[in-house]
Amino acid sequence: MTLDSVKRALQSPDERMPFAELGMKEDEYQRVKEILGRRPTGSELAIYSVMWSEHCSYKSSKVHLRQFATKAPASEALLVGMGENAGVVDIGDGWAATFKIESHNHPSYVEPHQGAATGVGGIVRDIMSMGARPIAVMDSLRFGGLDQHDTRRVLPGVVEGISHYGNCLGLPNIGGEVVFDPCYIGNPLVNALCVGLLRKDQIKLATAPGPGNKVVLFGARTGADGIGGASVLASATFEDESQAKRPAVQVGDPFMEKLLIECCLELYQADVVVGIQDLGAAGVSCATTELAAKGTGGMAVDLNLVPLRDPTLRPEEILMSESQERMMAVVTPEDIAAFMAICEKWDVPATVIGEVTDSGRLTMTWDGEVIVDIPPGTAADEGPVYQRPFHEPAGQAALNTHVELARPDDLRATLLQLLGSANLSSREWVTSQYDRYVRGNTVLAQPADAGVLRISESMPGADETTRGIALATDGNGRYAKLDPYAGAQLALAEAYRNVAVTGATPLAVTNCLNFGSPEDPEVMWQFAEAVRGLADACKTLGVPVTGGNVSFYNQTGAAAIHPTPVVGVLGVIEDVARRVPSGFTAANLRVVLLGDTADEFGGSEWAHVAHNHLGGLPPRVRLDAERALATVLTTAAKRGLLAGSHDLSDGGLAVALAEACLARGIGAAVSLPGEDAFVDLFSESSARALVCVEAEKFAALAELCANNEVPCYGLGVTGGTSLTVEDILEIPIATLRETHQATLPAVFG
């Protein structure tokens, strides 16, 4: 059925309702009829179809996601949790941070530039809708193999879209990931994160209280782009004909979004906003139903008043359009004039399209005729909830069987092989296209382990605070494929550790859970295990989940991606002047390894690169050790003990040493603490970090480690122009750099 035929069916009471074409199941359609007591109008069906889509309603994931609330650790810092546009945490001195990560996967495959650009735009508006000024973005990206043709089509467009939108907004891109694996061919993952700042007493919520208050749609006009994006692209399996779905991809205008940011901030400052919601997935359908459901319970809207770019749009298309750069506000009648004057000042179109009622109904008219009359909560909050069947994949036991892989004799060649591999090579080709330092508040950015931002200068009136925030995102699809429970915990552990190595105390979590079809019991098992693992780990580490996103149907035909939970962690540092820089920062510093190493190579980069092998078990999760390590790192930073740091993860100690040398071109001479050089250098055991300290401060660091039961090994000293591992290898920094930097430019130019 074509889009035109769907439109005709929606408009004709004699045609069969095209619920299946809009992504609804037969029983879901029957439930809509039961709720309304009649056949829905075309506009009502449009609303329910997008609001009950997987992307908007979380109908397959809700039963599992509740663990993030039931297992949530006590947190005095949490101000707004799950259920709002973004979570908000208290970061001290009267300030709050809001952050969230979301996916824009399928649109970015169909139209890489616009898909990625509007992913950035959408997450920025989520942060704006909490009353905050967006101050930075990050992205977590995954593509097919570096040697696959479609990767060369998708990656440049995605990077260009992210850089174009973020750079035009003037938001620094301070970190993230770029991962390559054949499982993502045809299903790239484009997960975008944004963080914002606000005073803790100025939080805005998506609610529409007060009968008689006006409903204002402001920002860009509504067009035909993005129609059905939430249900067509993000809530169904992806097929080869996906290029035909280009009309469902939104088109972004970052310059309008920049005006919208400044306009919203002035509206908040003037205190003329009662409630606010951004228009993202499901567009007007979502904004009206969610605002009404969380407010007094009713809203009356005249769809003829919605400003259009295309005057031929029908009401169903207006309701389903996901045109970008739009917001919806609830404003008291006495504040309307001031609201409109501020919008006019910023050249942001604004139109009153309705008002709040106490009817308990969402009603909409078109050409004077009522075309929508529904209880808003049934669309926004009472969609279907599925207990999807799940079971362990048939081949899981075989996958987890340990296979002894041939280990190399030439460890020098192995390090260079890993350092130049697709996943461990320099990301400078990507990150150089992002402005990491715009606005002047970036303290640390890629390739540091986490991004760090100062609060003072980020916001007016913040000069009295020395505080900063740190952010990191991490995930490992290979680990999660081997064990989704442990894989999700390892993703959290790495992000938690990356925040801690900067000297910041981890405070809260957001996540983007990327999986295949929930209708596949084996995929659903992966999802259930990952959520259970993440919830358990958050409880143990004492960091609550503030919100996030679930992205299902990441597969083409029957081939699903690796389960890929991406975890973002936000931390706070009391004085940004005490942050710990990444890598070796001077000569004649002691090089110290924190944490113990075991023989752990399941899912490792070495097994992937050297043997193209995935099997066994991932590294053991050691959450108590992670917590102790974070305590050592943050305490040492406060005491000024650390001159530099770097976490150990993919590629193990060998890659960490090489990257620490490359940070400033400072070499090191070290010896290994164990008896097996290969294990010492390339194992990916968790809860480890590499630090450098002045010689006279080593004793204080060792005492701090002993008090927290964190193993501490002095490895050697920094200096010179080579990385030397005693009796094992010696590699000039120039060779390390040439190997590290050559890979991506050789492919993308």
ZIJO-V471178 format. One record per backbone hydrogen bond with DSSP energy under -0.5 kcal/mol. NH is the residue of the N-H (numbers start at 1). CO is the residue of the C=O. E is the energy in kcal/mol with one decimal. If there is no record, write none. Layout:
nh=NH co=CO e=E
nh=NH co=CO e=E
//
This chain:
nh=6 co=2 e=-2.2
nh=7 co=3 e=-2.4
nh=8 co=4 e=-2.3
nh=9 co=5 e=-2.3
nh=10 co=6 e=-2.4
nh=11 co=7 e=-1.5
nh=12 co=8 e=-0.9
nh=12 co=9 e=-0.6
nh=13 co=11 e=-0.5
nh=15 co=12 e=-1.0
nh=19 co=17 e=-1.7
nh=22 co=18 e=-1.1
nh=23 co=20 e=-1.7
nh=24 co=19 e=-2.8
nh=29 co=25 e=-2.3
nh=30 co=26 e=-2.3
nh=31 co=27 e=-1.8
nh=32 co=28 e=-1.9
nh=33 co=29 e=-1.9
nh=34 co=30 e=-2.0
nh=35 co=31 e=-2.6
nh=36 co=32 e=-2.3
nh=37 co=33 e=-2.0
nh=38 co=33 e=-1.0
nh=42 co=10 e=-0.5
nh=44 co=371 e=-0.5
nh=45 co=41 e=-2.5
nh=46 co=42 e=-2.0
nh=47 co=43 e=-2.0
nh=48 co=44 e=-2.6
nh=49 co=45 e=-2.6
nh=50 co=46 e=-1.7
nh=51 co=47 e=-2.6
nh=52 co=48 e=-2.3
nh=53 co=50 e=-0.9
nh=57 co=53 e=-2.9
nh=58 co=54 e=-1.6
nh=61 co=58 e=-0.6
nh=62 co=58 e=-2.4
nh=64 co=61 e=-1.3
nh=65 co=61 e=-2.7
nh=66 co=62 e=-1.5
nh=67 co=64 e=-1.7
nh=68 co=65 e=-2.0
nh=69 co=66 e=-1.3
nh=70 co=66 e=-2.6
nh=71 co=67 e=-2.6
nh=72 co=69 e=-1.0
nh=78 co=75 e=-0.6
nh=79 co=77 e=-0.5
nh=79 co=88 e=-2.6
nh=80 co=88 e=-2.0
nh=83 co=84 e=-0.5
nh=84 co=81 e=-1.0
nh=87 co=99 e=-1.0
nh=88 co=80 e=-2.3
nh=89 co=97 e=-2.7
nh=90 co=77 e=-3.3
nh=91 co=95 e=-2.3
nh=92 co=95 e=-0.7
nh=95 co=92 e=-1.9
nh=96 co=198 e=-2.8
nh=97 co=89 e=-2.5
nh=98 co=196 e=-2.2
nh=99 co=87 e=-1.2
nh=100 co=194 e=-1.6
nh=102 co=192 e=-2.4
nh=104 co=190 e=-2.2
nh=108 co=104 e=-0.9
nh=109 co=105 e=-0.9
nh=109 co=106 e=-1.0
nh=110 co=106 e=-2.1
nh=111 co=107 e=-2.8
nh=115 co=111 e=-3.2
nh=116 co=112 e=-2.1
nh=117 co=113 e=-2.6
nh=118 co=114 e=-2.7
nh=119 co=115 e=-1.0
nh=120 co=116 e=-1.8
nh=121 co=117 e=-2.3
nh=122 co=118 e=-2.5
nh=123 co=119 e=-1.8
nh=124 co=120 e=-2.1
nh=125 co=121 e=-1.8
nh=126 co=122 e=-1.5
nh=127 co=123 e=-1.5
nh=128 co=124 e=-2.3
nh=129 co=125 e=-2.4
nh=130 co=127 e=-1.2
nh=131 co=128 e=-2.1
nh=132 co=127 e=-1.2
nh=133 co=197 e=-2.5
nh=134 co=132 e=-0.6
nh=135 co=195 e=-3.0
nh=136 co=195 e=-1.3
nh=137 co=172 e=-2.6
nh=138 co=193 e=-2.2
nh=139 co=175 e=-1.5
nh=140 co=191 e=-3.0
nh=141 co=139 e=-0.5
nh=141 co=177 e=-2.4
nh=142 co=189 e=-2.0
nh=143 co=179 e=-2.6
nh=144 co=184 e=-0.5
nh=148 co=145 e=-2.0
nh=151 co=148 e=-0.8
nh=152 co=148 e=-1.0
nh=152 co=149 e=-0.8
nh=153 co=149 e=-0.8
nh=154 co=150 e=-2.8
nh=155 co=151 e=-2.3
nh=157 co=153 e=-0.8
nh=158 co=154 e=-2.5
nh=159 co=155 e=-2.7
nh=160 co=156 e=-2.3
nh=161 co=157 e=-2.5
nh=162 co=158 e=-2.6
nh=163 co=159 e=-2.6
nh=164 co=160 e=-2.7
nh=165 co=161 e=-2.2
nh=166 co=162 e=-2.5
nh=167 co=163 e=-2.6
nh=168 co=164 e=-2.0
nh=169 co=165 e=-1.8
nh=170 co=166 e=-0.9
nh=170 co=167 e=-0.5
nh=171 co=166 e=-2.3
nh=172 co=135 e=-0.6
nh=172 co=170 e=-0.5
nh=173 co=435 e=-1.4
nh=174 co=137 e=-1.9
nh=174 co=172 e=-0.8
nh=177 co=139 e=-1.7
nh=179 co=141 e=-2.2
nh=181 co=143 e=-2.5
nh=184 co=181 e=-2.2
nh=185 co=182 e=-1.7
nh=187 co=184 e=-1.9
nh=189 co=142 e=-2.0
nh=190 co=188 e=-0.6
nh=191 co=140 e=-2.3
nh=191 co=189 e=-0.5
nh=192 co=102 e=-2.7
nh=192 co=190 e=-0.6
nh=193 co=138 e=-2.7
nh=194 co=100 e=-1.9
nh=195 co=136 e=-2.1
nh=196 co=98 e=-2.8
nh=197 co=133 e=-2.0
nh=198 co=96 e=-1.9
nh=200 co=94 e=-2.2
nh=202 co=199 e=-2.1
nh=204 co=130 e=-2.1
nh=207 co=205 e=-1.4
nh=208 co=291 e=-1.3
nh=212 co=356 e=-2.9
nh=213 co=210 e=-2.3
nh=214 co=331 e=-3.3
nh=215 co=354 e=-2.8
nh=216 co=214 e=-0.6
nh=216 co=329 e=-3.0
nh=217 co=351 e=-2.7
nh=218 co=216 e=-0.6
nh=218 co=327 e=-2.7
nh=219 co=349 e=-2.6
nh=220 co=325 e=-2.9
nh=222 co=307 e=-2.7
nh=226 co=247 e=-1.8
nh=226 co=249 e=-0.5
nh=227 co=224 e=-1.1
nh=227 co=247 e=-0.7
nh=228 co=320 e=-1.3
nh=229 co=226 e=-2.1
nh=232 co=228 e=-3.5
nh=233 co=228 e=-0.6
nh=233 co=229 e=-1.4
nh=234 co=229 e=-1.3
nh=238 co=555 e=-2.2
nh=242 co=239 e=-1.5
nh=243 co=240 e=-0.7
nh=244 co=241 e=-2.1
nh=245 co=242 e=-2.3
nh=246 co=243 e=-1.2
nh=248 co=245 e=-1.9
nh=249 co=246 e=-2.2
nh=256 co=253 e=-0.6
nh=257 co=253 e=-1.8
nh=258 co=254 e=-2.3
nh=259 co=255 e=-1.7
nh=260 co=256 e=-2.4
nh=261 co=257 e=-2.5
nh=262 co=258 e=-2.0
nh=263 co=259 e=-2.6
nh=264 co=260 e=-2.7
nh=265 co=261 e=-2.4
nh=266 co=262 e=-1.8
nh=267 co=263 e=-2.3
nh=268 co=264 e=-2.6
nh=269 co=265 e=-2.1
nh=270 co=266 e=-2.1
nh=271 co=268 e=-1.1
nh=272 co=267 e=-1.7
nh=274 co=272 e=-0.5
nh=274 co=330 e=-2.9
nh=275 co=330 e=-1.1
nh=276 co=205 e=-1.8
nh=277 co=328 e=-2.5
nh=279 co=326 e=-2.2
nh=280 co=278 e=-0.8
nh=283 co=280 e=-2.0
nh=284 co=318 e=-0.6
nh=285 co=282 e=-1.2
nh=285 co=319 e=-1.5
nh=286 co=282 e=-1.1
nh=287 co=283 e=-2.3
nh=288 co=284 e=-2.4
nh=289 co=285 e=-1.8
nh=290 co=286 e=-2.7
nh=291 co=287 e=-2.0
nh=292 co=288 e=-2.3
nh=293 co=289 e=-2.5
nh=294 co=290 e=-1.8
nh=295 co=292 e=-1.0
nh=296 co=208 e=-2.2
nh=297 co=292 e=-0.9
nh=298 co=357 e=-1.2
nh=299 co=361 e=-2.3
nh=300 co=355 e=-2.7
nh=301 co=363 e=-2.7
nh=302 co=353 e=-3.0
nh=303 co=301 e=-0.7
nh=303 co=365 e=-2.0
nh=305 co=302 e=-1.9
nh=306 co=303 e=-1.4
nh=309 co=222 e=-3.0
nh=310 co=222 e=-0.9
nh=311 co=309 e=-0.5
nh=313 co=310 e=-1.8
nh=318 co=314 e=-2.2
nh=319 co=315 e=-2.4
nh=320 co=316 e=-1.5
nh=321 co=317 e=-1.6
nh=322 co=225 e=-0.8
nh=324 co=251 e=-0.6
nh=327 co=218 e=-2.8
nh=328 co=277 e=-2.8
nh=329 co=216 e=-2.6
nh=330 co=275 e=-2.8
nh=331 co=214 e=-2.6
nh=331 co=329 e=-0.5
nh=335 co=332 e=-1.4
nh=336 co=332 e=-0.7
nh=336 co=333 e=-0.9
nh=339 co=335 e=-2.7
nh=340 co=336 e=-2.9
nh=341 co=337 e=-2.1
nh=342 co=338 e=-2.0
nh=343 co=339 e=-2.1
nh=344 co=340 e=-2.5
nh=345 co=341 e=-2.1
nh=346 co=342 e=-1.6
nh=347 co=344 e=-1.4
nh=348 co=343 e=-3.0
nh=349 co=347 e=-0.6
nh=351 co=217 e=-2.3
nh=353 co=215 e=-2.5
nh=353 co=351 e=-0.6
nh=354 co=215 e=-1.1
nh=355 co=300 e=-2.0
nh=356 co=213 e=-3.1
nh=357 co=298 e=-1.7
nh=362 co=374 e=-3.6
nh=363 co=299 e=-2.7
nh=363 co=361 e=-0.7
nh=364 co=372 e=-2.0
nh=365 co=301 e=-2.1
nh=366 co=369 e=-2.4
nh=369 co=366 e=-1.8
nh=371 co=364 e=-2.7
nh=371 co=369 e=-0.5
nh=372 co=364 e=-1.6
nh=374 co=362 e=-2.1
nh=376 co=374 e=-0.7
nh=378 co=375 e=-1.4
nh=379 co=375 e=-0.7
nh=379 co=376 e=-0.9
nh=380 co=376 e=-2.5
nh=381 co=377 e=-2.7
nh=382 co=377 e=-1.6
nh=386 co=59 e=-3.3
nh=388 co=386 e=-1.0
nh=391 co=521 e=-1.5
nh=396 co=393 e=-1.9
nh=399 co=395 e=-2.4
nh=400 co=396 e=-2.2
nh=401 co=398 e=-1.0
nh=405 co=403 e=-0.6
nh=411 co=409 e=-1.1
nh=414 co=410 e=-1.6
nh=415 co=411 e=-2.2
nh=416 co=412 e=-2.0
nh=417 co=413 e=-2.4
nh=418 co=414 e=-2.3
nh=419 co=415 e=-2.8
nh=420 co=416 e=-1.6
nh=421 co=418 e=-1.6
nh=424 co=421 e=-0.5
nh=425 co=421 e=-1.8
nh=426 co=740 e=-2.9
nh=430 co=427 e=-1.1
nh=431 co=427 e=-2.8
nh=432 co=428 e=-2.4
nh=433 co=430 e=-1.7
nh=434 co=431 e=-1.4
nh=436 co=434 e=-0.9
nh=440 co=437 e=-2.0
nh=441 co=438 e=-0.5
nh=443 co=452 e=-3.3
nh=444 co=452 e=-1.7
nh=448 co=445 e=-2.5
nh=451 co=471 e=-2.5
nh=452 co=444 e=-2.1
nh=453 co=469 e=-2.6
nh=454 co=441 e=-2.3
nh=455 co=467 e=-2.1
nh=456 co=467 e=-0.6
nh=457 co=459 e=-0.6
nh=458 co=455 e=-1.8
nh=459 co=455 e=-1.2
nh=462 co=459 e=-1.5
nh=465 co=462 e=-1.8
nh=468 co=573 e=-2.4
nh=469 co=453 e=-2.2
nh=470 co=571 e=-2.3
nh=471 co=451 e=-2.5
nh=472 co=569 e=-1.6
nh=474 co=567 e=-2.1
nh=480 co=476 e=-2.0
nh=481 co=477 e=-2.0
nh=482 co=478 e=-1.9
nh=483 co=479 e=-2.3
nh=487 co=483 e=-3.5
nh=488 co=484 e=-2.0
nh=489 co=485 e=-1.4
nh=490 co=486 e=-2.7
nh=491 co=487 e=-1.8
nh=492 co=488 e=-2.1
nh=493 co=489 e=-2.8
nh=494 co=490 e=-2.3
nh=495 co=491 e=-2.1
nh=496 co=492 e=-2.9
nh=497 co=493 e=-2.5
nh=498 co=494 e=-2.7
nh=499 co=495 e=-1.9
nh=500 co=496 e=-2.0
nh=501 co=497 e=-2.3
nh=502 co=499 e=-1.1
nh=503 co=500 e=-2.0
nh=504 co=499 e=-1.3
nh=505 co=572 e=-2.9
nh=506 co=504 e=-0.6
nh=507 co=570 e=-3.2
nh=508 co=570 e=-1.6
nh=509 co=544 e=-2.6
nh=510 co=568 e=-2.4
nh=511 co=547 e=-1.3
nh=512 co=566 e=-2.7
nh=513 co=549 e=-2.7
nh=514 co=512 e=-0.8
nh=514 co=564 e=-1.8
nh=515 co=513 e=-0.6
nh=515 co=551 e=-2.9
nh=520 co=517 e=-1.5
nh=521 co=519 e=-0.7
nh=524 co=520 e=-2.6
nh=525 co=521 e=-1.6
nh=526 co=522 e=-1.7
nh=527 co=523 e=-2.4
nh=528 co=524 e=-2.8
nh=529 co=525 e=-2.6
nh=530 co=526 e=-2.3
nh=531 co=527 e=-2.6
nh=532 co=528 e=-2.3
nh=533 co=529 e=-2.7
nh=534 co=530 e=-2.7
nh=535 co=531 e=-2.8
nh=536 co=532 e=-2.3
nh=537 co=533 e=-2.3
nh=538 co=534 e=-2.6
nh=539 co=535 e=-1.9
nh=540 co=536 e=-2.0
nh=541 co=537 e=-2.7
nh=542 co=538 e=-1.4
nh=543 co=538 e=-1.8
nh=544 co=507 e=-0.6
nh=546 co=509 e=-3.2
nh=546 co=544 e=-0.6
nh=547 co=509 e=-0.6
nh=549 co=511 e=-2.0
nh=551 co=513 e=-3.1
nh=552 co=550 e=-0.6
nh=553 co=516 e=-1.8
nh=554 co=515 e=-2.2
nh=555 co=553 e=-1.9
nh=556 co=559 e=-1.6
nh=557 co=238 e=-1.1
nh=557 co=555 e=-0.6
nh=559 co=556 e=-1.7
nh=560 co=558 e=-0.9
nh=561 co=554 e=-1.9
nh=564 co=514 e=-3.0
nh=566 co=512 e=-2.8
nh=566 co=564 e=-0.6
nh=567 co=474 e=-3.0
nh=567 co=565 e=-0.5
nh=568 co=510 e=-3.2
nh=569 co=472 e=-2.5
nh=570 co=508 e=-2.4
nh=571 co=470 e=-2.8
nh=572 co=505 e=-2.0
nh=573 co=468 e=-2.5
nh=576 co=466 e=-2.5
nh=578 co=575 e=-2.4
nh=579 co=576 e=-1.5
nh=580 co=502 e=-2.5
nh=581 co=579 e=-0.6
nh=583 co=645 e=-2.2
nh=584 co=660 e=-1.8
nh=588 co=718 e=-2.1
nh=590 co=693 e=-3.3
nh=591 co=716 e=-2.3
nh=592 co=590 e=-0.5
nh=592 co=691 e=-3.2
nh=593 co=713 e=-2.9
nh=594 co=592 e=-0.5
nh=594 co=689 e=-3.1
nh=595 co=711 e=-2.4
nh=600 co=598 e=-1.6
nh=602 co=617 e=-0.6
nh=603 co=615 e=-0.6
nh=604 co=601 e=-1.9
nh=608 co=604 e=-1.9
nh=609 co=605 e=-3.3
nh=610 co=606 e=-2.8
nh=611 co=606 e=-0.6
nh=611 co=607 e=-1.2
nh=612 co=608 e=-0.9
nh=613 co=607 e=-2.1
nh=616 co=399 e=-2.2
nh=626 co=622 e=-2.1
nh=627 co=623 e=-2.5
nh=628 co=624 e=-2.2
nh=629 co=625 e=-2.6
nh=630 co=626 e=-2.5
nh=631 co=627 e=-2.1
nh=632 co=628 e=-2.2
nh=633 co=629 e=-2.7
nh=634 co=630 e=-2.8
nh=635 co=631 e=-2.3
nh=636 co=632 e=-2.7
nh=637 co=633 e=-1.9
nh=638 co=634 e=-2.1
nh=639 co=635 e=-1.9
nh=640 co=637 e=-1.3
nh=641 co=636 e=-2.8
nh=642 co=636 e=-0.5
nh=643 co=692 e=-2.9
nh=644 co=692 e=-1.2
nh=645 co=581 e=-1.6
nh=646 co=690 e=-2.0
nh=648 co=688 e=-1.8
nh=649 co=647 e=-0.5
nh=652 co=649 e=-2.3
nh=654 co=681 e=-3.4
nh=655 co=651 e=-1.0
nh=656 co=652 e=-1.9
nh=657 co=653 e=-2.9
nh=658 co=654 e=-2.1
nh=659 co=655 e=-2.7
nh=660 co=656 e=-2.3
nh=661 co=657 e=-2.1
nh=662 co=658 e=-2.3
nh=663 co=659 e=-1.3
nh=664 co=660 e=-0.5
nh=664 co=661 e=-0.8
nh=665 co=661 e=-1.2
nh=666 co=661 e=-1.3
nh=667 co=665 e=-0.5
nh=667 co=720 e=-2.2
nh=668 co=722 e=-1.8
nh=669 co=717 e=-2.6
nh=670 co=724 e=-2.9
nh=671 co=715 e=-2.2
nh=677 co=675 e=-0.6
nh=680 co=676 e=-2.6
nh=681 co=677 e=-2.3
nh=682 co=678 e=-2.5
nh=683 co=679 e=-1.9
nh=684 co=600 e=-1.8
nh=686 co=620 e=-0.5
nh=689 co=594 e=-2.0
nh=690 co=646 e=-3.5
nh=691 co=592 e=-2.8
nh=692 co=644 e=-2.1
nh=693 co=590 e=-2.0
nh=697 co=694 e=-2.1
nh=698 co=694 e=-0.6
nh=698 co=695 e=-1.1
nh=701 co=697 e=-2.0
nh=702 co=698 e=-2.9
nh=703 co=699 e=-2.2
nh=704 co=700 e=-2.1
nh=705 co=701 e=-2.5
nh=706 co=702 e=-2.4
nh=707 co=703 e=-2.3
nh=708 co=704 e=-1.0
nh=708 co=705 e=-0.6
nh=709 co=706 e=-1.1
nh=710 co=705 e=-2.7
nh=711 co=709 e=-0.6
nh=713 co=593 e=-2.7
nh=715 co=591 e=-3.2
nh=715 co=713 e=-0.6
nh=716 co=591 e=-1.2
nh=717 co=669 e=-2.0
nh=718 co=589 e=-2.3
nh=719 co=667 e=-3.2
nh=723 co=731 e=-2.7
nh=724 co=668 e=-3.0
nh=724 co=722 e=-0.6
nh=725 co=729 e=-2.7
nh=726 co=670 e=-3.1
nh=726 co=724 e=-0.6
nh=728 co=725 e=-2.8
nh=729 co=725 e=-1.9
nh=731 co=723 e=-2.4
nh=733 co=721 e=-2.8
nh=735 co=732 e=-0.6
nh=736 co=732 e=-2.1
nh=737 co=733 e=-2.9
nh=738 co=734 e=-2.3
nh=739 co=735 e=-2.3
nh=740 co=736 e=-2.6
nh=741 co=737 e=-2.4
nh=742 co=738 e=-1.0
nh=743 co=739 e=-0.5
nh=745 co=741 e=-0.6
nh=746 co=742 e=-1.6
nh=747 co=743 e=-0.9
nh=747 co=744 e=-0.8
nh=748 co=744 e=-3.0
nh=749 co=745 e=-2.1
//
